[in-house]
Amino acid sequence: MRSAVARALRGVRWYVRELTDESAYDRYVAHIRKDHPQAEVPSRRDFERMRTDRQEEDPRQGFRCC
């Protein structure tokens, strides 16, 4: 019974992380380590700054009201 509950909670956690794009940094780090092992992995803060800058530069990336 506990394993079923734990599995369900892991599934909910995965779903929420994917829905909110919280896992984007984890995917980026995995990509950098696999495809560019010599490259330096940016910090989470630097990654979020790069991502925000890229979204603001390209109007197709979404609407930003403020």
Secondary structure, 3 states (H helix, E strand, C coil): CHHHHHHHHHHHHHHHHHHCCCCHHHHHHHHHHHHCCCCCCCCHHHHHHHHHHHHHHCHHHCCCCC
